[in-house]
């Protein structure tokens, strides 16, 4: 096997590994962890609590993507969540929400 093939295989392996953890990476990258922790309530609800609340809700993905984009309050108390910066792509929000809903 030549060096070029090895480089391609290595790049694909790294991409596959990164894709599995993209939600967690985005949580840190966009500073969501300043208000949200995976397993415990902080300023905002625990991500596990969000996933539990919306488990089985077929509209949860779209509803939460909109809430992350626009911000809101009332679902988990009165503390408002600010809207997400316009520099955050819709694809990143989709990935983040998908990851949040997968928490157990």
Secondary structure, 3 states (H helix, E strand, C coil): CCHHHHHHHHHHHHHHHHHHCHHHHHHHHCCHHHCCCCCCCCCCCCHHHHHHHHCCCCCHHHHHHHHHHHCECCCCCCCCECCCCCCCCHHHHHHHHHHHHCCC
